[in-house]
Amino acid sequence: MAGSSNVPHKTSLPEGIRVGTVMRIRGVVPDKAGRFYVNLLCSEVPGSEAALHFNPRLDESTVVFNTLEQGAWGREERGSGIPFQHGQPFDVLLIATEEGFKVGPSHFVKRLPSARVMIPGSWDRVSHGAPCSAGSLLLPLTLPFPLLCSLFLCQINT
Protein backbone atom coordinates (compact mmCIF):
# COMPACT_ATOMS: atom_id res chain seq x y z
CA MET A 1 0.00 0.00 0.00
CA ALA A 2 2.90 2.38 0.54
CA GLY A 3 3.25 4.78 -2.35
CA SER A 4 -0.30 4.22 -3.55
CA SER A 5 -2.26 7.29 -4.61
CA ASN A 6 -5.74 5.84 -4.23
CA VAL A 7 -8.10 8.37 -2.71
CA PRO A 8 -10.31 8.06 -0.80
CA HIS A 9 -7.99 6.00 1.35
CA LYS A 10 -9.16 4.09 4.39
CA THR A 11 -6.88 2.19 6.78
CA SER A 12 -7.84 0.32 9.93
CA LEU A 13 -5.80 1.00 13.05
CA PRO A 14 -6.21 -2.26 15.00
CA GLU A 15 -4.20 -0.96 17.95
CA GLY A 16 -6.08 2.34 17.94
CA ILE A 17 -4.38 5.60 18.81
CA ARG A 18 -2.86 6.21 22.23
CA VAL A 19 -1.33 9.26 23.87
CA GLY A 20 2.10 9.76 22.31
CA THR A 21 1.12 8.32 18.92
CA VAL A 22 2.39 10.34 15.97
CA MET A 23 0.84 9.84 12.55
CA ARG A 24 2.71 11.21 9.57
CA ILE A 25 0.58 12.02 6.53
CA ARG A 26 2.26 12.65 3.21
CA GLY A 27 0.60 13.56 -0.04
CA VAL A 28 0.30 16.00 -2.90
CA VAL A 29 -2.62 18.39 -3.22
CA PRO A 30 -4.09 17.93 -6.73
CA ASP A 31 -4.11 21.04 -8.92
CA LYS A 32 -7.90 21.40 -8.89
CA ALA A 33 -8.59 20.35 -5.30
CA GLY A 34 -10.50 22.92 -3.27
CA ARG A 35 -10.00 21.04 -0.02
CA PHE A 36 -9.17 17.70 1.49
CA TYR A 37 -9.73 16.09 4.84
CA VAL A 38 -8.38 13.44 7.15
CA ASN A 39 -10.75 11.84 9.65
CA LEU A 40 -9.73 9.70 12.60
CA LEU A 41 -12.86 7.60 13.07
CA CYS A 42 -13.90 5.55 16.07
CA SER A 43 -15.24 2.61 14.04
CA GLU A 44 -15.92 1.41 10.50
CA VAL A 45 -19.68 1.81 10.93
CA PRO A 46 -21.13 4.45 8.57
CA GLY A 47 -21.71 7.68 10.49
CA SER A 48 -19.06 6.73 13.06
CA GLU A 49 -17.84 9.33 15.51
CA ALA A 50 -14.73 11.21 14.40
CA ALA A 51 -12.22 12.05 17.12
CA LEU A 52 -10.48 14.36 14.64
CA HIS A 53 -11.64 15.97 11.41
CA PHE A 54 -8.63 17.77 9.86
CA ASN A 55 -9.82 19.78 6.83
CA PRO A 56 -7.39 22.06 4.93
CA ARG A 57 -9.52 24.30 2.70
CA LEU A 58 -7.45 25.86 -0.03
CA ASP A 59 -10.56 27.55 -1.43
CA GLU A 60 -10.97 29.42 1.90
CA SER A 61 -7.26 29.72 2.86
CA THR A 62 -7.89 28.07 6.22
CA VAL A 63 -7.60 24.77 8.08
CA VAL A 64 -10.70 23.53 9.93
CA PHE A 65 -10.66 21.10 12.87
CA ASN A 66 -13.69 19.45 14.41
CA THR A 67 -15.17 16.33 16.01
CA LEU A 68 -18.28 14.34 15.18
CA GLU A 69 -19.87 13.00 18.34
CA GLN A 70 -23.22 11.18 18.55
CA GLY A 71 -24.07 12.26 15.00
CA ALA A 72 -23.48 15.98 15.60
CA TRP A 73 -20.51 18.13 14.57
CA GLY A 74 -18.87 20.09 17.36
CA ARG A 75 -17.69 23.69 17.27
CA GLU A 76 -15.23 24.29 14.42
CA GLU A 77 -11.74 25.48 15.24
CA ARG A 78 -10.11 27.41 12.40
CA GLY A 79 -6.48 28.28 11.84
CA SER A 80 -5.34 31.38 10.01
CA GLY A 81 -3.39 30.87 6.81
CA ILE A 82 -2.77 27.58 5.10
CA PRO A 83 0.57 25.84 4.49
CA PHE A 84 -0.72 23.78 1.52
CA GLN A 85 -0.40 24.63 -2.18
CA HIS A 86 -1.87 23.04 -5.29
CA GLY A 87 0.47 20.56 -6.96
CA GLN A 88 2.88 20.64 -4.01
CA PRO A 89 3.71 17.79 -1.65
CA PHE A 90 2.82 18.11 2.02
CA ASP A 91 3.97 16.37 5.17
CA VAL A 92 1.77 16.69 8.28
CA LEU A 93 2.11 15.23 11.77
CA LEU A 94 -0.89 14.36 13.94
CA ILE A 95 0.26 13.98 17.54
CA ALA A 96 -2.06 12.42 20.14
CA THR A 97 -1.76 14.10 23.54
CA GLU A 98 -3.70 13.68 26.77
CA GLU A 99 -5.67 16.83 25.91
CA GLY A 100 -6.43 15.95 22.28
CA PHE A 101 -4.34 16.33 19.12
CA LYS A 102 -1.61 18.66 17.96
CA VAL A 103 -1.29 19.06 14.22
CA GLY A 104 1.54 20.59 12.25
CA PRO A 105 3.92 20.40 9.32
CA SER A 106 7.03 18.37 10.05
CA HIS A 107 9.57 20.57 8.27
CA PHE A 108 10.33 22.96 11.15
CA VAL A 109 12.96 22.64 13.88
CA LYS A 110 12.01 19.78 16.16
CA ARG A 111 10.90 20.33 19.74
CA LEU A 112 10.22 16.76 20.84
CA PRO A 113 13.03 14.21 21.12
CA SER A 114 12.99 11.83 18.15
CA ALA A 115 13.56 8.82 20.39
CA ARG A 116 10.19 9.46 22.04
CA VAL A 117 8.13 8.32 19.06
CA MET A 118 8.15 4.94 17.31
CA ILE A 119 5.27 3.50 15.30
CA PRO A 120 5.55 0.33 13.18
CA GLY A 121 3.94 -0.20 9.80
CA SER A 122 3.50 1.60 6.51
CA TRP A 123 0.33 2.86 4.82
CA ASP A 124 -0.59 4.99 1.80
CA ARG A 125 -0.43 8.73 2.80
CA VAL A 126 0.53 7.72 6.36
CA SER A 127 4.15 6.75 6.91
CA HIS A 128 5.22 5.05 10.11
CA GLY A 129 8.36 3.22 11.12
CA ALA A 130 11.52 5.02 12.10
CA PRO A 131 11.35 7.49 14.96
CA CYS A 132 9.59 10.66 13.79
CA SER A 133 10.71 14.10 14.83
CA ALA A 134 7.93 16.54 15.61
CA GLY A 135 8.40 20.08 14.41
CA SER A 136 7.05 23.39 15.59
CA LEU A 137 3.34 22.97 15.71
CA LEU A 138 1.30 24.86 13.14
CA LEU A 139 -1.94 24.87 15.13
CA PRO A 140 -2.16 23.80 18.75
CA LEU A 141 -5.42 21.91 18.96
CA THR A 142 -7.30 20.54 21.92
CA LEU A 143 -10.30 18.36 21.23
CA PRO A 144 -12.02 16.97 24.34
CA PHE A 145 -12.64 13.46 23.04
CA PRO A 146 -11.34 10.04 24.08
CA LEU A 147 -8.48 8.84 21.89
CA LEU A 148 -10.11 5.62 20.74
CA CYS A 149 -9.73 5.97 16.99
CA SER A 150 -9.66 2.77 14.98
CA LEU A 151 -9.82 4.03 11.40
CA PHE A 152 -7.90 6.52 9.26
CA LEU A 153 -9.72 8.09 6.28
CA CYS A 154 -8.34 10.55 3.72
CA GLN A 155 -10.54 12.20 1.07
CA ILE A 156 -9.82 14.93 -1.51
CA ASN A 157 -12.67 17.09 -2.76
CA THR A 158 -12.30 19.05 -5.99
SVG drawing of the C-alpha trace seen along z (x, -y; Angstrom):
<svg xmlns="http://www.w3.org/2000/svg" viewBox="-27 -34 43 39">
<polyline fill="none" stroke="black" stroke-width="0.4" points="0.0,0.0 2.9,-2.4 3.3,-4.8 -0.3,-4.2 -2.3,-7.3 -5.7,-5.8 -8.1,-8.4 -10.3,-8.1 -8.0,-6.0 -9.2,-4.1 -6.9,-2.2 -7.8,-0.3 -5.8,-1.0 -6.2,2.3 -4.2,1.0 -6.1,-2.3 -4.4,-5.6 -2.9,-6.2 -1.3,-9.3 2.1,-9.8 1.1,-8.3 2.4,-10.3 0.8,-9.8 2.7,-11.2 0.6,-12.0 2.3,-12.7 0.6,-13.6 0.3,-16.0 -2.6,-18.4 -4.1,-17.9 -4.1,-21.0 -7.9,-21.4 -8.6,-20.3 -10.5,-22.9 -10.0,-21.0 -9.2,-17.7 -9.7,-16.1 -8.4,-13.4 -10.8,-11.8 -9.7,-9.7 -12.9,-7.6 -13.9,-5.6 -15.2,-2.6 -15.9,-1.4 -19.7,-1.8 -21.1,-4.4 -21.7,-7.7 -19.1,-6.7 -17.8,-9.3 -14.7,-11.2 -12.2,-12.1 -10.5,-14.4 -11.6,-16.0 -8.6,-17.8 -9.8,-19.8 -7.4,-22.1 -9.5,-24.3 -7.5,-25.9 -10.6,-27.6 -11.0,-29.4 -7.3,-29.7 -7.9,-28.1 -7.6,-24.8 -10.7,-23.5 -10.7,-21.1 -13.7,-19.5 -15.2,-16.3 -18.3,-14.3 -19.9,-13.0 -23.2,-11.2 -24.1,-12.3 -23.5,-16.0 -20.5,-18.1 -18.9,-20.1 -17.7,-23.7 -15.2,-24.3 -11.7,-25.5 -10.1,-27.4 -6.5,-28.3 -5.3,-31.4 -3.4,-30.9 -2.8,-27.6 0.6,-25.8 -0.7,-23.8 -0.4,-24.6 -1.9,-23.0 0.5,-20.6 2.9,-20.6 3.7,-17.8 2.8,-18.1 4.0,-16.4 1.8,-16.7 2.1,-15.2 -0.9,-14.4 0.3,-14.0 -2.1,-12.4 -1.8,-14.1 -3.7,-13.7 -5.7,-16.8 -6.4,-15.9 -4.3,-16.3 -1.6,-18.7 -1.3,-19.1 1.5,-20.6 3.9,-20.4 7.0,-18.4 9.6,-20.6 10.3,-23.0 13.0,-22.6 12.0,-19.8 10.9,-20.3 10.2,-16.8 13.0,-14.2 13.0,-11.8 13.6,-8.8 10.2,-9.5 8.1,-8.3 8.1,-4.9 5.3,-3.5 5.6,-0.3 3.9,0.2 3.5,-1.6 0.3,-2.9 -0.6,-5.0 -0.4,-8.7 0.5,-7.7 4.1,-6.8 5.2,-5.0 8.4,-3.2 11.5,-5.0 11.4,-7.5 9.6,-10.7 10.7,-14.1 7.9,-16.5 8.4,-20.1 7.1,-23.4 3.3,-23.0 1.3,-24.9 -1.9,-24.9 -2.2,-23.8 -5.4,-21.9 -7.3,-20.5 -10.3,-18.4 -12.0,-17.0 -12.6,-13.5 -11.3,-10.0 -8.5,-8.8 -10.1,-5.6 -9.7,-6.0 -9.7,-2.8 -9.8,-4.0 -7.9,-6.5 -9.7,-8.1 -8.3,-10.5 -10.5,-12.2 -9.8,-14.9 -12.7,-17.1 -12.3,-19.1"/>
</svg>
